[in-house]
Amino acid sequence: MTADGTKTTEGKAKARSGRRKLAADQDTAALAEQTRANIIAVATREFVRHGFDGASINEIAAETATSKRMIYYHFGSKLGLYRAVLEAAYERVGHRDNSAETPKAPAMDALRSYAENAFEHFHANEDFVRLVMAENLNNGATIRESDFVRARSAANLSSLEAIWTRGVTEGTMRKNIRIVDLYFAIVAVSFHAVSNRISTGISLGMDLTSEAEIDFRRRLVGDVACHYVARISDESPDRTT
């Protein structure tokens, strides 16, 4: 820098070089993240179709135009890739706050929104349901080692508890419930609508894939949640004749 405070030619060159290096590093990081996301997307389909044992790393590498070495670089092993697939699936269906669930919204409206969003996430992520079913058959061997899955589930419960707490304060929701049971009720209806859609449809002679049926089940899960927590009047029945 010169005496009058202006940068020298050498200083300007170094600054430009630093900016170029930063941009290059950012581009490299973005490309690595894009590659990782692509591998997870392809691997999800492979694991859903063939299970952990039947899934082929070679097939995944070929479909992603990468290599086994690149896959192992990002995930460490086939098991590491499978764990990443499961964690990404849990992230996709995890609850996300929305404007309907701000403190200004009535708690019952927020709960219905939470429940219907849960249904939408399950419906849009059939792969998640298949992966979880397989993981249960395997006694939860992979998610048992995943802190991420536990944290994601805890966040879901925390969001639901915040809504319920507001409902109790508003006087619209009863106190004597366990949040985990409310969560189970929402997940059960949402999960079953995907996991047993084919068998239930055949056994009962129903088309559970129709738009009307899907819309009905979306509303149903909201009804189940809201009715479960609804505050029961303390007033005694009218016994007058």
Secondary structure as GFF3:
##gff-version 3
##sequence-region A 1 241
A	DSSP	alpha_helix	9	54	.	.	.	ID=ss1
A	DSSP	alpha_helix	57	63	.	.	.	ID=ss2
A	DSSP	alpha_helix	68	75	.	.	.	ID=ss3
A	DSSP	alpha_helix	78	93	.	.	.	ID=ss4
A	DSSP	three_ten_helix	99	101	.	.	.	ID=ss5
A	DSSP	alpha_helix	107	124	.	.	.	ID=ss6
A	DSSP	alpha_helix	126	137	.	.	.	ID=ss7
A	DSSP	three_ten_helix	143	145	.	.	.	ID=ss8
A	DSSP	alpha_helix	147	170	.	.	.	ID=ss9
A	DSSP	alpha_helix	179	195	.	.	.	ID=ss10
A	DSSP	alpha_helix	197	204	.	.	.	ID=ss11
A	DSSP	alpha_helix	211	229	.	.	.	ID=ss12
###
